[in-house]
Amino acid sequence: MTMRPTFLLIDGNRFKRYKKVPHECIIQGDGKYASIAAASILAKTYRDDFMNALHDKHPAYNWKQNKGYPTVFHRNAVLNFGMSTYHRKTFACLPKVNTEETSLY
């Protein structure tokens, strides 16, 4: 049996339409709806496990500690080692810097 959602609650203010399923974007939805809060916890738990596994493959980025957030250490690692295939290219995790600089700070 295949289940198809009839309505999606989205935490945030942007969403790319999913198979013409009606949806509503709710800013701070995790504080308003238990279902969004539960989904947020599941997503964070999954992401943390994924980042830990990536750390084992690419320890230079220290993903166990920063979980992919652009900390100073992580930004410097990107400058020194480049972006991996796992880095999201849509995020501006590095400001435009002089190419001769070796560290952000």
Backbone atoms as SQL, in Angstrom:
CREATE TABLE atoms (id INTEGER PRIMARY KEY, chain TEXT, resi INTEGER, resn TEXT, atom TEXT, x REAL, y REAL, z REAL);
INSERT INTO atoms VALUES
  (1, 'A', 1, 'MET', 'N', 0.839, -1.179, 0.000),
  (2, 'A', 1, 'MET', 'CA', 0.000, 0.000, 0.000),
  (3, 'A', 1, 'MET', 'C', 0.885, 1.244, 0.000),
  (4, 'A', 2, 'THR', 'N', 0.677, 2.146, -0.921),
  (5, 'A', 2, 'THR', 'CA', 1.442, 3.385, -1.007),
  (6, 'A', 2, 'THR', 'C', 0.640, 4.508, -0.376),
  (7, 'A', 3, 'MET', 'N', 1.267, 5.230, 0.536),
  (8, 'A', 3, 'MET', 'CA', 0.605, 6.362, 1.170),
  (9, 'A', 3, 'MET', 'C', 1.050, 7.645, 0.483),
  (10, 'A', 4, 'ARG', 'N', 0.120, 8.537, 0.293),
  (11, 'A', 4, 'ARG', 'CA', 0.410, 9.831, -0.316),
  (12, 'A', 4, 'ARG', 'C', -0.097, 10.915, 0.626),
  (13, 'A', 5, 'PRO', 'N', 0.748, 11.880, 0.946),
  (14, 'A', 5, 'PRO', 'CA', 0.273, 12.946, 1.829),
  (15, 'A', 5, 'PRO', 'C', -0.824, 13.772, 1.162),
  (16, 'A', 6, 'THR', 'N', -1.735, 14.281, 1.990),
  (17, 'A', 6, 'THR', 'CA', -2.807, 15.117, 1.452),
  (18, 'A', 6, 'THR', 'C', -2.564, 16.592, 1.735),
  (19, 'A', 7, 'PHE', 'N', -1.679, 16.870, 2.710),
  (20, 'A', 7, 'PHE', 'CA', -1.364, 18.255, 3.060),
  (21, 'A', 7, 'PHE', 'C', -0.045, 18.255, 3.815),
  (22, 'A', 8, 'LEU', 'N', 0.830, 19.201, 3.521),
  (23, 'A', 8, 'LEU', 'CA', 2.142, 19.284, 4.165),
  (24, 'A', 8, 'LEU', 'C', 2.242, 20.552, 5.001),
  (25, 'A', 9, 'LEU', 'N', 2.717, 20.396, 6.237),
  (26, 'A', 9, 'LEU', 'CA', 3.055, 21.544, 7.083),
  (27, 'A', 9, 'LEU', 'C', 4.556, 21.725, 6.979),
  (28, 'A', 10, 'ILE', 'N', 4.994, 22.898, 6.580),
  (29, 'A', 10, 'ILE', 'CA', 6.403, 23.168, 6.352),
  (30, 'A', 10, 'ILE', 'C', 6.907, 24.160, 7.398),
  (31, 'A', 11, 'ASP', 'N', 7.995, 23.800, 8.061),
  (32, 'A', 11, 'ASP', 'CA', 8.609, 24.694, 9.037),
  (33, 'A', 11, 'ASP', 'C', 9.492, 25.683, 8.293),
  (34, 'A', 12, 'GLY', 'N', 9.089, 26.923, 8.229),
  (35, 'A', 12, 'GLY', 'CA', 9.876, 27.942, 7.534),
  (36, 'A', 12, 'GLY', 'C', 9.017, 28.727, 6.575),
  (37, 'A', 13, 'ASN', 'N', 9.693, 29.510, 5.735),
  (38, 'A', 13, 'ASN', 'CA', 8.947, 30.382, 4.829),
  (39, 'A', 13, 'ASN', 'C', 9.173, 30.072, 3.351),
  (40, 'A', 14, 'ARG', 'N', 9.906, 28.993, 3.047),
  (41, 'A', 14, 'ARG', 'CA', 10.149, 28.630, 1.643),
  (42, 'A', 14, 'ARG', 'C', 9.981, 27.127, 1.479),
  (43, 'A', 15, 'PHE', 'N', 9.436, 26.756, 0.353),
  (44, 'A', 15, 'PHE', 'CA', 9.267, 25.334, 0.075),
  (45, 'A', 15, 'PHE', 'C', 9.093, 25.139, -1.422),
  (46, 'A', 16, 'LYS', 'N', 9.786, 24.169, -1.967),
  (47, 'A', 16, 'LYS', 'CA', 9.623, 23.820, -3.373),
  (48, 'A', 16, 'LYS', 'C', 8.497, 22.786, -3.455),
  (49, 'A', 17, 'ARG', 'N', 7.487, 23.103, -4.192),
  (50, 'A', 17, 'ARG', 'CA', 6.283, 22.263, -4.293),
  (51, 'A', 17, 'ARG', 'C', 6.647, 20.797, -4.488),
  (52, 'A', 18, 'TYR', 'N', 5.927, 19.919, -3.792),
  (53, 'A', 18, 'TYR', 'CA', 6.160, 18.481, -3.853),
  (54, 'A', 18, 'TYR', 'C', 4.965, 17.782, -4.480),
  (55, 'A', 19, 'LYS', 'N', 5.108, 17.302, -5.683),
  (56, 'A', 19, 'LYS', 'CA', 4.096, 16.522, -6.389),
  (57, 'A', 19, 'LYS', 'C', 2.685, 17.096, -6.285),
  (58, 'A', 20, 'LYS', 'N', 2.583, 18.397, -6.375),
  (59, 'A', 20, 'LYS', 'CA', 1.289, 19.086, -6.365),
  (60, 'A', 20, 'LYS', 'C', 0.485, 18.858, -5.086),
  (61, 'A', 21, 'VAL', 'N', 1.153, 18.455, -4.009),
  (62, 'A', 21, 'VAL', 'CA', 0.472, 18.282, -2.724),
  (63, 'A', 21, 'VAL', 'C', 0.321, 19.669, -2.094),
  (64, 'A', 22, 'PRO', 'N', -0.871, 20.026, -1.644),
  (65, 'A', 22, 'PRO', 'CA', -1.045, 21.327, -0.994),
  (66, 'A', 22, 'PRO', 'C', -0.168, 21.425, 0.259),
  (67, 'A', 23, 'HIS', 'N', 0.292, 22.630, 0.535),
  (68, 'A', 23, 'HIS', 'CA', 1.161, 22.821, 1.692),
  (69, 'A', 23, 'HIS', 'C', 0.965, 24.212, 2.277),
  (70, 'A', 24, 'GLU', 'N', 1.463, 24.367, 3.489),
  (71, 'A', 24, 'GLU', 'CA', 1.487, 25.681, 4.132),
  (72, 'A', 24, 'GLU', 'C', 2.832, 25.853, 4.820),
  (73, 'A', 25, 'CYS', 'N', 3.489, 26.954, 4.538),
  (74, 'A', 25, 'CYS', 'CA', 4.746, 27.290, 5.199),
  (75, 'A', 25, 'CYS', 'C', 4.421, 28.057, 6.482),
  (76, 'A', 26, 'ILE', 'N', 5.012, 27.612, 7.593),
  (77, 'A', 26, 'ILE', 'CA', 4.724, 28.206, 8.886),
  (78, 'A', 26, 'ILE', 'C', 6.041, 28.603, 9.539),
  (79, 'A', 27, 'ILE', 'N', 6.258, 29.893, 9.675),
  (80, 'A', 27, 'ILE', 'CA', 7.467, 30.380, 10.328),
  (81, 'A', 27, 'ILE', 'C', 7.404, 29.975, 11.797),
  (82, 'A', 28, 'GLN', 'N', 8.492, 29.403, 12.290),
  (83, 'A', 28, 'GLN', 'CA', 8.597, 28.871, 13.662),
  (84, 'A', 28, 'GLN', 'C', 7.534, 27.804, 13.914),
  (85, 'A', 29, 'GLY', 'N', 7.281, 27.013, 12.887),
  (86, 'A', 29, 'GLY', 'CA', 6.268, 25.966, 12.976),
  (87, 'A', 29, 'GLY', 'C', 6.563, 24.908, 14.016),
  (88, 'A', 30, 'ASP', 'N', 7.852, 24.680, 14.314),
  (89, 'A', 30, 'ASP', 'CA', 8.180, 23.670, 15.317),
  (90, 'A', 30, 'ASP', 'C', 7.740, 24.086, 16.721),
  (91, 'A', 31, 'GLY', 'N', 7.475, 25.351, 16.924),
  (92, 'A', 31, 'GLY', 'CA', 6.958, 25.829, 18.200),
  (93, 'A', 31, 'GLY', 'C', 5.438, 25.908, 18.225),
  (94, 'A', 32, 'LYS', 'N', 4.802, 25.635, 17.088),
  (95, 'A', 32, 'LYS', 'CA', 3.347, 25.755, 16.982),
  (96, 'A', 32, 'LYS', 'C', 2.646, 24.419, 16.769),
  (97, 'A', 33, 'TYR', 'N', 3.320, 23.463, 16.154),
  (98, 'A', 33, 'TYR', 'CA', 2.718, 22.177, 15.827),
  (99, 'A', 33, 'TYR', 'C', 3.619, 21.046, 16.324),
  (100, 'A', 34, 'ALA', 'N', 3.023, 20.121, 17.079),
  (101, 'A', 34, 'ALA', 'CA', 3.787, 18.980, 17.601),
  (102, 'A', 34, 'ALA', 'C', 4.335, 18.122, 16.467),
  (103, 'A', 35, 'SER', 'N', 3.589, 17.980, 15.380),
  (104, 'A', 35, 'SER', 'CA', 4.056, 17.145, 14.264),
  (105, 'A', 35, 'SER', 'C', 5.300, 17.739, 13.616),
  (106, 'A', 36, 'ILE', 'N', 5.354, 19.064, 13.491),
  (107, 'A', 36, 'ILE', 'CA', 6.544, 19.702, 12.925),
  (108, 'A', 36, 'ILE', 'C', 7.712, 19.569, 13.898),
  (109, 'A', 37, 'ALA', 'N', 7.450, 19.743, 15.197),
  (110, 'A', 37, 'ALA', 'CA', 8.512, 19.603, 16.201),
  (111, 'A', 37, 'ALA', 'C', 9.088, 18.186, 16.174),
  (112, 'A', 38, 'ALA', 'N', 8.224, 17.181, 16.091),
  (113, 'A', 38, 'ALA', 'CA', 8.687, 15.793, 16.049),
  (114, 'A', 38, 'ALA', 'C', 9.517, 15.528, 14.793),
  (115, 'A', 39, 'ALA', 'N', 9.041, 16.037, 13.651),
  (116, 'A', 39, 'ALA', 'CA', 9.781, 15.861, 12.400),
  (117, 'A', 39, 'ALA', 'C', 11.138, 16.549, 12.472),
  (118, 'A', 40, 'SER', 'N', 11.188, 17.722, 13.127),
  (119, 'A', 40, 'SER', 'CA', 12.452, 18.447, 13.278),
  (120, 'A', 40, 'SER', 'C', 13.450, 17.645, 14.108),
  (121, 'A', 41, 'ILE', 'N', 12.962, 17.003, 15.167),
  (122, 'A', 41, 'ILE', 'CA', 13.837, 16.178, 16.012),
  (123, 'A', 41, 'ILE', 'C', 14.366, 14.991, 15.225),
  (124, 'A', 42, 'LEU', 'N', 13.485, 14.323, 14.485),
  (125, 'A', 42, 'LEU', 'CA', 13.920, 13.184, 13.668),
  (126, 'A', 42, 'LEU', 'C', 14.940, 13.617, 12.619),
  (127, 'A', 43, 'ALA', 'N', 14.690, 14.741, 11.976),
  (128, 'A', 43, 'ALA', 'CA', 15.607, 15.234, 10.943),
  (129, 'A', 43, 'ALA', 'C', 16.964, 15.587, 11.541),
  (130, 'A', 44, 'LYS', 'N', 16.972, 16.238, 12.706),
  (131, 'A', 44, 'LYS', 'CA', 18.236, 16.611, 13.355),
  (132, 'A', 44, 'LYS', 'C', 19.007, 15.372, 13.777),
  (133, 'A', 45, 'THR', 'N', 18.317, 14.392, 14.338),
  (134, 'A', 45, 'THR', 'CA', 18.973, 13.146, 14.753),
  (135, 'A', 45, 'THR', 'C', 19.599, 12.442, 13.552),
  (136, 'A', 46, 'TYR', 'N', 18.856, 12.372, 12.450),
  (137, 'A', 46, 'TYR', 'CA', 19.371, 11.754, 11.234),
  (138, 'A', 46, 'TYR', 'C', 20.591, 12.525, 10.722),
  (139, 'A', 47, 'ARG', 'N', 20.492, 13.844, 10.692),
  (140, 'A', 47, 'ARG', 'CA', 21.590, 14.675, 10.191),
  (141, 'A', 47, 'ARG', 'C', 22.833, 14.527, 11.066),
  (142, 'A', 48, 'ASP', 'N', 22.659, 14.509, 12.371),
  (143, 'A', 48, 'ASP', 'CA', 23.805, 14.333, 13.265),
  (144, 'A', 48, 'ASP', 'C', 24.499, 12.997, 13.002),
  (145, 'A', 49, 'ASP', 'N', 23.726, 11.925, 12.836),
  (146, 'A', 49, 'ASP', 'CA', 24.316, 10.616, 12.531),
  (147, 'A', 49, 'ASP', 'C', 25.040, 10.652, 11.184),
  (148, 'A', 50, 'PHE', 'N', 24.433, 11.318, 10.206),
  (149, 'A', 50, 'PHE', 'CA', 25.046, 11.434, 8.880),
  (150, 'A', 50, 'PHE', 'C', 26.357, 12.209, 8.961),
  (151, 'A', 51, 'MET', 'N', 26.357, 13.318, 9.720),
  (152, 'A', 51, 'MET', 'CA', 27.574, 14.127, 9.849),
  (153, 'A', 51, 'MET', 'C', 28.676, 13.347, 10.572),
  (154, 'A', 52, 'ASN', 'N', 28.307, 12.533, 11.549),
  (155, 'A', 52, 'ASN', 'CA', 29.299, 11.691, 12.233),
  (156, 'A', 52, 'ASN', 'C', 29.925, 10.697, 11.257),
  (157, 'A', 53, 'ALA', 'N', 29.106, 10.118, 10.386),
  (158, 'A', 53, 'ALA', 'CA', 29.627, 9.186, 9.382),
  (159, 'A', 53, 'ALA', 'C', 30.528, 9.916, 8.385),
  (160, 'A', 54, 'LEU', 'N', 30.156, 11.129, 7.993),
  (161, 'A', 54, 'LEU', 'CA', 31.004, 11.909, 7.088),
  (162, 'A', 54, 'LEU', 'C', 32.338, 12.249, 7.748),
  (163, 'A', 55, 'HIS', 'N', 32.302, 12.519, 9.054),
  (164, 'A', 55, 'HIS', 'CA', 33.537, 12.833, 9.774),
  (165, 'A', 55, 'HIS', 'C', 34.521, 11.669, 9.662),
  (166, 'A', 56, 'ASP', 'N', 34.017, 10.448, 9.757),
  (167, 'A', 56, 'ASP', 'CA', 34.905, 9.287, 9.662),
  (168, 'A', 56, 'ASP', 'C', 35.567, 9.210, 8.284),
  (169, 'A', 57, 'LYS', 'N', 34.872, 9.675, 7.236),
  (170, 'A', 57, 'LYS', 'CA', 35.434, 9.671, 5.880),
  (171, 'A', 57, 'LYS', 'C', 36.309, 10.892, 5.607),
  (172, 'A', 58, 'HIS', 'N', 35.964, 12.034, 6.225),
  (173, 'A', 58, 'HIS', 'CA', 36.645, 13.307, 5.955),
  (174, 'A', 58, 'HIS', 'C', 36.920, 14.045, 7.275),
  (175, 'A', 59, 'PRO', 'N', 37.817, 13.524, 8.107),
  (176, 'A', 59, 'PRO', 'CA', 38.035, 14.120, 9.434),
  (177, 'A', 59, 'PRO', 'C', 38.595, 15.546, 9.403),
  (178, 'A', 60, 'ALA', 'N', 39.164, 15.963, 8.297),
  (179, 'A', 60, 'ALA', 'CA', 39.768, 17.297, 8.233),
  (180, 'A', 60, 'ALA', 'C', 38.753, 18.406, 8.481),
  (181, 'A', 61, 'TYR', 'N', 37.457, 18.160, 8.210),
  (182, 'A', 61, 'TYR', 'CA', 36.428, 19.199, 8.379),
  (183, 'A', 61, 'TYR', 'C', 35.831, 19.223, 9.782),
  (184, 'A', 62, 'ASN', 'N', 36.173, 18.218, 10.610),
  (185, 'A', 62, 'ASN', 'CA', 35.704, 18.140, 12.001),
  (186, 'A', 62, 'ASN', 'C', 34.178, 18.154, 12.104),
  (187, 'A', 63, 'TRP', 'N', 33.529, 17.397, 11.227),
  (188, 'A', 63, 'TRP', 'CA', 32.076, 17.372, 11.195),
  (189, 'A', 63, 'TRP', 'C', 31.451, 16.795, 12.457),
  (190, 'A', 64, 'LYS', 'N', 32.184, 15.980, 13.207),
  (191, 'A', 64, 'LYS', 'CA', 31.618, 15.477, 14.472),
  (192, 'A', 64, 'LYS', 'C', 31.356, 16.632, 15.430),
  (193, 'A', 65, 'GLN', 'N', 32.171, 17.649, 15.363),
  (194, 'A', 65, 'GLN', 'CA', 32.029, 18.780, 16.273),
  (195, 'A', 65, 'GLN', 'C', 31.078, 19.852, 15.723),
  (196, 'A', 66, 'ASN', 'N', 31.249, 20.227, 14.459),
  (197, 'A', 66, 'ASN', 'CA', 30.484, 21.375, 13.950),
  (198, 'A', 66, 'ASN', 'C', 29.220, 20.992, 13.184),
  (199, 'A', 67, 'LYS', 'N', 29.024, 19.713, 12.910),
  (200, 'A', 67, 'LYS', 'CA', 27.828, 19.219, 12.208),
  (201, 'A', 67, 'LYS', 'C', 27.567, 19.946, 10.888),
  (202, 'A', 68, 'GLY', 'N', 28.627, 20.502, 10.295),
  (203, 'A', 68, 'GLY', 'CA', 28.494, 21.159, 9.003),
  (204, 'A', 68, 'GLY', 'C', 28.227, 22.647, 9.068),
  (205, 'A', 69, 'TYR', 'N', 28.084, 23.162, 10.277),
  (206, 'A', 69, 'TYR', 'CA', 27.883, 24.606, 10.401),
  (207, 'A', 69, 'TYR', 'C', 29.211, 25.317, 10.187),
  (208, 'A', 70, 'PRO', 'N', 29.186, 26.518, 9.613),
  (209, 'A', 70, 'PRO', 'CA', 30.435, 27.191, 9.226),
  (210, 'A', 70, 'PRO', 'C', 31.171, 27.840, 10.401),
  (211, 'A', 71, 'THR', 'N', 31.691, 27.000, 11.293),
  (212, 'A', 71, 'THR', 'CA', 32.528, 27.518, 12.376),
  (213, 'A', 71, 'THR', 'C', 33.834, 28.025, 11.782),
  (214, 'A', 72, 'VAL', 'N', 34.598, 28.732, 12.570),
  (215, 'A', 72, 'VAL', 'CA', 35.897, 29.227, 12.107),
  (216, 'A', 72, 'VAL', 'C', 36.773, 28.052, 11.655),
  (217, 'A', 73, 'PHE', 'N', 36.816, 26.986, 12.466),
  (218, 'A', 73, 'PHE', 'CA', 37.622, 25.809, 12.116),
  (219, 'A', 73, 'PHE', 'C', 37.160, 25.230, 10.774),
  (220, 'A', 74, 'HIS', 'N', 35.851, 25.091, 10.626),
  (221, 'A', 74, 'HIS', 'CA', 35.315, 24.492, 9.403),
  (222, 'A', 74, 'HIS', 'C', 35.617, 25.363, 8.181),
  (223, 'A', 75, 'ARG', 'N', 35.441, 26.668, 8.316),
  (224, 'A', 75, 'ARG', 'CA', 35.742, 27.567, 7.192),
  (225, 'A', 75, 'ARG', 'C', 37.214, 27.494, 6.802),
  (226, 'A', 76, 'ASN', 'N', 38.083, 27.445, 7.795),
  (227, 'A', 76, 'ASN', 'CA', 39.512, 27.332, 7.494),
  (228, 'A', 76, 'ASN', 'C', 39.829, 25.996, 6.824),
  (229, 'A', 77, 'ALA', 'N', 39.141, 24.931, 7.240),
  (230, 'A', 77, 'ALA', 'CA', 39.343, 23.624, 6.600),
  (231, 'A', 77, 'ALA', 'C', 38.920, 23.683, 5.136),
  (232, 'A', 78, 'VAL', 'N', 37.819, 24.374, 4.838),
  (233, 'A', 78, 'VAL', 'CA', 37.383, 24.513, 3.447),
  (234, 'A', 78, 'VAL', 'C', 38.424, 25.299, 2.654),
  (235, 'A', 79, 'LEU', 'N', 38.978, 26.347, 3.256),
  (236, 'A', 79, 'LEU', 'CA', 40.028, 27.111, 2.566),
  (237, 'A', 79, 'LEU', 'C', 41.249, 26.243, 2.290),
  (238, 'A', 80, 'ASN', 'N', 41.614, 25.395, 3.251),
  (239, 'A', 80, 'ASN', 'CA', 42.826, 24.582, 3.116),
  (240, 'A', 80, 'ASN', 'C', 42.636, 23.335, 2.268),
  (241, 'A', 81, 'PHE', 'N', 41.448, 22.706, 2.336),
  (242, 'A', 81, 'PHE', 'CA', 41.228, 21.430, 1.657),
  (243, 'A', 81, 'PHE', 'C', 40.208, 21.502, 0.522),
  (244, 'A', 82, 'GLY', 'N', 39.552, 22.650, 0.371),
  (245, 'A', 82, 'GLY', 'CA', 38.510, 22.772, -0.641),
  (246, 'A', 82, 'GLY', 'C', 37.200, 22.178, -0.141),
  (247, 'A', 83, 'MET', 'N', 36.176, 22.330, -0.953),
  (248, 'A', 83, 'MET', 'CA', 34.869, 21.791, -0.592),
  (249, 'A', 83, 'MET', 'C', 34.775, 20.343, -1.036),
  (250, 'A', 84, 'SER', 'N', 34.165, 19.540, -0.206),
  (251, 'A', 84, 'SER', 'CA', 33.944, 18.141, -0.576),
  (252, 'A', 84, 'SER', 'C', 32.660, 18.050, -1.394),
  (253, 'A', 85, 'THR', 'N', 32.364, 16.871, -1.885),
  (254, 'A', 85, 'THR', 'CA', 31.108, 16.675, -2.614),
  (255, 'A', 85, 'THR', 'C', 29.912, 16.775, -1.689),
  (256, 'A', 86, 'TYR', 'N', 30.160, 16.749, -0.384),
  (257, 'A', 86, 'TYR', 'CA', 29.067, 16.825, 0.590),
  (258, 'A', 86, 'TYR', 'C', 28.740, 18.251, 1.022),
  (259, 'A', 87, 'HIS', 'N', 29.590, 19.199, 0.695),
  (260, 'A', 87, 'HIS', 'CA', 29.302, 20.589, 1.041),
  (261, 'A', 87, 'HIS', 'C', 28.197, 21.124, 0.144),
  (262, 'A', 88, 'ARG', 'N', 27.270, 21.865, 0.742),
  (263, 'A', 88, 'ARG', 'CA', 26.182, 22.465, -0.036),
  (264, 'A', 88, 'ARG', 'C', 26.703, 23.722, -0.713),
  (265, 'A', 89, 'LYS', 'N', 26.680, 23.700, -2.020),
  (266, 'A', 89, 'LYS', 'CA', 27.216, 24.822, -2.793),
  (267, 'A', 89, 'LYS', 'C', 26.291, 26.046, -2.741),
  (268, 'A', 90, 'THR', 'N', 25.042, 25.848, -2.319),
  (269, 'A', 90, 'THR', 'CA', 24.095, 26.952, -2.269),
  (270, 'A', 90, 'THR', 'C', 24.305, 27.839, -1.052),
  (271, 'A', 91, 'PHE', 'N', 25.032, 27.344, -0.047),
  (272, 'A', 91, 'PHE', 'CA', 25.310, 28.150, 1.137),
  (273, 'A', 91, 'PHE', 'C', 26.562, 28.970, 0.895),
  (274, 'A', 92, 'ALA', 'N', 26.539, 30.198, 1.306),
  (275, 'A', 92, 'ALA', 'CA', 27.736, 31.036, 1.230),
  (276, 'A', 92, 'ALA', 'C', 28.502, 30.830, 2.532),
  (277, 'A', 93, 'CYS', 'N', 29.181, 29.694, 2.638),
  (278, 'A', 93, 'CYS', 'CA', 29.860, 29.397, 3.895),
  (279, 'A', 93, 'CYS', 'C', 31.188, 30.130, 3.998),
  (280, 'A', 94, 'LEU', 'N', 31.657, 30.659, 2.893),
  (281, 'A', 94, 'LEU', 'CA', 32.904, 31.426, 2.927),
  (282, 'A', 94, 'LEU', 'C', 32.673, 32.804, 2.325),
  (283, 'A', 95, 'PRO', 'N', 33.102, 33.831, 3.038),
  (284, 'A', 95, 'PRO', 'CA', 33.012, 35.159, 2.431),
  (285, 'A', 95, 'PRO', 'C', 34.057, 35.281, 1.333),
  (286, 'A', 96, 'LYS', 'N', 33.884, 36.244, 0.455),
  (287, 'A', 96, 'LYS', 'CA', 34.908, 36.470, -0.565),
  (288, 'A', 96, 'LYS', 'C', 36.145, 37.009, 0.135),
  (289, 'A', 97, 'VAL', 'N', 37.255, 36.308, -0.073),
  (290, 'A', 97, 'VAL', 'CA', 38.497, 36.694, 0.582),
  (291, 'A', 97, 'VAL', 'C', 39.599, 36.793, -0.450),
  (292, 'A', 98, 'ASN', 'N', 40.645, 37.476, -0.070),
  (293, 'A', 98, 'ASN', 'CA', 41.829, 37.559, -0.902),
  (294, 'A', 98, 'ASN', 'C', 42.381, 36.146, -1.056),
  (295, 'A', 99, 'THR', 'N', 42.673, 35.716, -2.260),
  (296, 'A', 99, 'THR', 'CA', 43.123, 34.348, -2.508),
  (297, 'A', 99, 'THR', 'C', 44.479, 34.058, -1.886),
  (298, 'A', 100, 'GLU', 'N', 45.218, 35.103, -1.478),
  (299, 'A', 100, 'GLU', 'CA', 46.514, 34.879, -0.843),
  (300, 'A', 100, 'GLU', 'C', 46.378, 34.612, 0.646),
  (301, 'A', 101, 'GLU', 'N', 45.185, 34.855, 1.213),
  (302, 'A', 101, 'GLU', 'CA', 44.987, 34.582, 2.628),
  (303, 'A', 101, 'GLU', 'C', 44.876, 33.091, 2.864),
  (304, 'A', 102, 'THR', 'N', 45.429, 32.613, 3.973),
  (305, 'A', 102, 'THR', 'CA', 45.337, 31.197, 4.292),
  (306, 'A', 102, 'THR', 'C', 44.395, 30.937, 5.452),
  (307, 'A', 103, 'SER', 'N', 43.944, 31.969, 6.123),
  (308, 'A', 103, 'SER', 'CA', 43.038, 31.804, 7.241),
  (309, 'A', 103, 'SER', 'C', 42.040, 32.961, 7.253),
  (310, 'A', 104, 'LEU', 'N', 40.847, 32.673, 7.757),
  (311, 'A', 104, 'LEU', 'CA', 39.847, 33.743, 7.866),
  (312, 'A', 104, 'LEU', 'C', 40.097, 34.631, 9.056),
  (313, 'A', 105, 'TYR', 'N', 40.773, 34.128, 10.069),
  (314, 'A', 105, 'TYR', 'CA', 40.973, 34.890, 11.303),
  (315, 'A', 105, 'TYR', 'C', 42.402, 34.802, 11.792);
